[in-house]
Amino acid sequence: MDQPPPPLPAGPTPNQWTTILHLSALAGIFLVGFGHILGPFIIWLLKKQDVPGIDTAGKNVLNFQISWTLWGIVAAAVAAFGSCLVFPLAIPLVLFAFWLFYVIKGAIAASNGATYLFPLTIRFFS
């Protein structure tokens, strides 16, 4: 009388892969250096042919991560040369908070099937 449960899906859906792509940038918190670029880059390389929409999303995420790395370098330079003031020391922390906010916002948009265009992003890949 009991019916077996329906079969589980074969794997993550395209929206889930795109969300994973966005969230893989959080690897930068744990892998000091370029983990925030390396995580999305690996997923993009592995899945851009197989998952619809991930090629565009991967380019957007990589553009964002590379751009914000450059902004971080500028912020660190300002903090280093203006270290006698409190404001320049806060710039890298504020920049990190905005980075984290946009990573999460992009992941939420991806989970809803939307393409998210990040602000202050230089288009290295188009």
N, C-alpha and C positions, 0 to 999 in steps of 0.2 A: 504494500500500500504506500510505502514511502517512496517518493520519487528521488532519484539522485539529483544533487545540486547541478545547476547549469555549469558548463565548462568555463574555466577561467580564460581570459583573453591571452593570446599568445605572447604578448609583450607590451611594453609601453606604447601608448598612442602617440601620434605626432605632436599633440599639445604637451603631453608629458615629456617627450624628448626635448622639446623646445624649452620647457620649464627647467629641466635638468641642465640644459645648456646654460641658461641664465644663472642658475644657482651654483654651477661649477666654478664660477668666479670667486665664490667664497673660499675656495681652496687657497687663495692668496692670504687669508688670515692664518692658515695653518702651515702652508709652505712658503716660508719667507723668500722673497725674491719675486719671481714672476709666475707664481701659482695661479694668480687671478687671470693671467693670459693663457697659461699652459692648459688649464682645465677646459675652458671653452674651445681652445684650439684643437685639442685632442678629440673632443666630442664632435666638433664641426667636421674635422677630417674624416672621422669614422662614419658619420651618418649623413653627410651632405648629399650623397647619391641615393640613399635609401629612404630618407624621411622627407616627405613633402614640406616645404617651407623652412626647413632648418638651414638651408644654404643662406638665405636672406637674413634670417635671425642670427646665424653665426657671424656673418659679416658685420651686422649691427653691434653685436656684443663685443667682437674683437676691436672694432673701431672705438667703441666706448672705453674698453679696458686700456688700450694703448694711449688714447687721448688723456684719460685720467691719470695714467702713469706719468705722462709728460707734465700735467698740471701738478702732480705730487712732487715732481722734481723741482719745479718752479717754486712751489710752496716751501719746500725744504730749504731751498737757497735763500728765500726771503727770511725764513725763520733763523737761518744760520747767520746771515749778515745783519739782521735787525734784532738780534737776541737780547738787546738791552730793554726791549719793550715787550709787554705782555701780549699785545695783539698779534705780532708776527709769530709768536710761539703757538698761538691758538689756531692759526691758519691750517696747518696740517691736520689737526684734530677735526676741525669743521669740514675740511675737504673729505676726510674719511667718513664722517657722518653722512654727508651728501652722497658719497659713493655707495655706501651701504643702503641708503634709502632708495637710490635708483636701481641698484641690483635687485632689491626686493620688489620694487614697483614693476620692473621689467618682467620678473618671474611671474608676478600675479597677472600681468597682461597676457603673457604667453600661455598661462594655464587657462585663460578665457578665450584663447584662439586669436588674440589680437597681435599685431606687429607693433612693437614699441620702439619709437625713435628717441634715443637718449639725447638730453641737452648737452651743450658744450662739447660736442663730439666732432673731431676731425675725420673726414671720410678717407681713410687709407685704402679700404676695400669698397668697391661699388658693385 
